[in-house]
Amino acid sequence: QVQLVESGGGLVQPGGSLRLSCVGSGFTFSKFTMWWYRQVPEKEREWVALIGPDSGYKNYRDSVKGRFTISRDDAKNTTYLQMNNLQPEDTATYYCSAFIGGDKYWGQGTQVTASS
């Protein structure tokens, strides 16, 4: 079955960096667009970044452009989100996701906190 497992979250001071990883299994990873989302309590989940197959297409929400970079390593079935200059408003649970066979799949999430 499809599984997505995120890791790499943590607590950093404002201005710090983290790299999130998401390992996919149960599907042909290289053929699918991978997404990163984030969510804070009592707010809707929002998309952060996406990367197409072969890294041919990338897009970011405006608030993270120039600070976050999405990438993928298909040999490792892994997508990454490099987050630099983290700010308190980036604090959230981050999820990776893929749309496969008509269904949206999610990982369990990893917590990112930017606070002094």
N, C-alpha and C positions, 0 to 999 in steps of 0.2 A: 504494500500500500504506500501511497505518497506520504513522505515525512519531510518536514522542514525543521531544522534545529538551529536556533540562533545562539550565539555566544559573544562575549567581549564587552558587555555592558559594565558599568561601574560608576563610581563617584569621582568627579574631577572638579577642580576649581575653574571658574570662568576663564576662558582663554585657552583651556587645555584641549587635549585631543584624545580620541578613542577610535579604535577600529572594530567594527562589528563584523562577524562572519555568520553565514547561513549555509549549512550543508543540506543538500537535497538528496533524496533517495526514493526509489520506487517509480521513477519516471526518467525519460531521456532528457537529462538536465539541459544539454546544449541546445535543444530545439525550442526552449521556452523563454519568454520574457520573464524576468525576475523583478519583483517590486520590494521596496521598503516602505513601511508605513510607521506611524507613531500615534500614540493615544495617551491622553492624560485623563484622570478620573472625571466623570460627568461631562466629557466632551466626545464628539464623534472622532473616530479614527480618521487620520488624514494621510494622504500619500506623501512621501518624501522624495523618492527617486525611483527610476526604473531603468533597466538595461535590456536591450533586445538581444536576440541570438547573435552570436559572433561579435558581440559588443558594438554592433553596427549602429545602434541608436541609444542615446542616453537622454534623460530629461530629469529636471529637478524642480521642486517647488521654489518659488521666488525667494523665500526667506532663507534658503540654505545654499543658493547659488554662490559659487566662489568660496564656500567653506567646506562643503561635503563633496565627496567623490565616490561614485559607484563603480565597481569593477566586477569582473567574474573570471574564474579559472575553471573552465569546463573539464579539464583533466582531473580536477579535485571535486567536481560537482559543488562548487562553492561560489557564492557571491559575497562581496565585501562592501561595507560602507565606511569609508574613511571620513571621520568627522573632526575638523579642525576649528579652532576658535569657538569652542562650545560656549553657549550663553545659557543663563537660567531658563529662558523660554524654550530651550531645546530639551529640557527635562521631560521625560516621557518613557513609556514602555515602547520599545521598537520591535516591530514584527517584520519578518520577510513573508512573501506571498507569491503564489503562482496560480495562473488560471489554466487549468488542465481539463480537457474533455468536458467543458461546460460547467465545471465546478471551480470555486475559488478555495485554495488551500492556504492555511496559515501555520506558522510556527507557534511556539508557546510564548515567545516574547523574551526580551532582555531589557532590564531597567537601566536607563541612562539618567544620571543626575549631575547637573552642573550647579555647584553651590559653593560659596565660601564659608 
